[in-house]
Amino acid sequence: MRVCYTTRKANNGQLKLFLRVIFNGWLRDSSMHRKIDAYKWDPIRQRVKEVTEDDKTLNDLLESTLVSVYGHYNIMLTERKQITIDRLFDRIESIGSHKERKLLHAGRYV
């Protein structure tokens, strides 16, 4: 399983931020409902270049989201449940702030 962030162009030099999970060749993106200035995004580190307190808060959110995804994956492994990308996202989105996320894309990753 691979978990990362991806961006898409928005208006006025901003980027929309998405969580991307790739599992068993399947790809799924989920909006983080955040826009950031393009010049602040570091695609290699997959973090915001910290300039303000809001940037630090966003980086903390990104880190906690990654931890949450891997945590849910590990719980499903422990429970010996069959894991699919849909089941993983159902579990992630049913808890806390993840509940508001909208799934925007699901497709085969080649």
C-alpha positions as CSV (number, residue, x, y, z in Angstrom):
1,M,0.0,0.0,0.0
2,R,1.2,3.5,-0.8
3,V,-0.2,6.6,0.7
4,C,0.7,10.1,-0.6
5,Y,-0.7,13.5,-1.5
6,T,-1.4,14.9,-4.9
7,T,-2.5,18.3,-6.1
8,R,-4.6,19.8,-8.8
9,K,-4.6,23.3,-10.1
10,A,-7.3,25.6,-8.6
11,N,-7.7,29.4,-9.2
12,N,-5.3,32.2,-8.6
13,G,-2.1,30.2,-8.4
14,Q,-3.5,27.8,-5.8
15,L,-3.5,24.1,-5.6
16,K,-6.3,21.7,-4.3
17,L,-4.9,19.0,-2.0
18,F,-5.9,15.4,-2.3
19,L,-5.0,12.2,-0.3
20,R,-4.1,9.4,-2.7
21,V,-4.0,5.7,-1.7
22,I,-2.7,3.0,-4.0
23,F,-3.5,-0.5,-2.9
24,N,-3.1,-3.8,-4.9
25,G,-3.0,-1.7,-8.1
26,W,-6.1,0.3,-7.3
27,L,-5.9,4.1,-7.0
28,R,-8.3,6.3,-5.0
29,D,-8.1,10.0,-4.4
30,S,-10.0,11.9,-1.7
31,S,-10.2,15.7,-1.4
32,M,-8.6,17.1,1.7
33,H,-10.8,20.2,1.2
34,R,-7.8,22.5,1.4
35,K,-6.3,24.9,-1.0
36,I,-2.7,26.1,-0.7
37,D,-0.5,28.5,-2.6
38,A,1.4,26.7,-5.3
39,Y,4.7,28.2,-4.3
40,K,4.3,26.8,-0.8
41,W,3.9,23.1,-1.8
42,D,7.0,20.9,-1.7
43,P,6.1,17.9,-4.0
44,I,9.2,15.9,-2.8
45,R,8.5,16.2,0.9
46,Q,4.7,16.3,0.2
47,R,4.4,19.0,2.8
48,V,3.7,22.8,2.9
49,K,6.8,25.0,3.3
50,E,6.2,26.4,6.7
51,V,5.9,30.1,6.6
52,T,2.9,30.7,9.0
53,E,1.3,29.0,11.9
54,D,-1.5,27.9,9.5
55,D,1.1,26.1,7.4
56,K,2.4,24.2,10.4
57,T,-1.2,23.2,11.3
58,L,-1.8,21.9,7.8
59,N,1.4,19.9,7.9
60,D,0.2,18.4,11.2
61,L,-3.1,17.5,9.6
62,L,-1.3,15.8,6.7
63,E,0.9,13.8,9.1
64,S,-2.1,12.7,11.2
65,T,-4.0,11.7,8.1
66,L,-1.2,9.4,7.0
67,V,-1.0,7.9,10.5
68,S,-4.7,7.3,10.5
69,V,-4.7,5.6,7.1
70,Y,-1.9,3.2,8.0
71,G,-3.5,2.7,11.4
72,H,-6.8,1.6,9.9
73,Y,-5.0,-0.6,7.5
74,N,-3.1,-2.3,10.3
75,I,-6.3,-2.8,12.3
76,M,-7.9,-4.5,9.3
77,L,-4.8,-6.8,9.0
78,T,-5.1,-7.7,12.7
79,E,-8.8,-8.5,12.3
80,R,-7.9,-10.7,9.3
81,K,-10.5,-9.0,7.2
82,Q,-10.3,-9.0,3.5
83,I,-8.9,-5.6,2.6
84,T,-9.9,-3.7,-0.5
85,I,-9.4,0.0,-1.3
86,D,-13.2,0.5,-0.9
87,R,-13.3,-1.1,2.5
88,L,-10.3,0.8,3.7
89,F,-11.8,4.1,2.6
90,D,-15.2,3.2,4.1
91,R,-13.4,2.6,7.4
92,I,-11.4,5.8,7.2
93,E,-14.3,8.0,6.2
94,S,-16.6,6.8,8.9
95,I,-14.5,8.2,11.7
96,G,-13.9,11.9,12.8
97,S,-13.0,14.6,10.4
98,H,-12.6,12.2,7.5
99,K,-16.3,11.7,7.4
100,E,-16.8,14.9,5.4
101,R,-14.4,14.0,2.6
102,K,-15.8,13.3,-0.8
103,L,-14.4,10.5,-2.9
104,L,-13.5,12.0,-6.3
105,H,-11.7,9.2,-8.1
106,A,-11.3,5.5,-8.1
107,G,-9.7,3.6,-10.8
108,R,-7.1,1.1,-11.8
109,Y,-3.5,2.3,-11.3
110,V,-1.3,1.2,-14.1
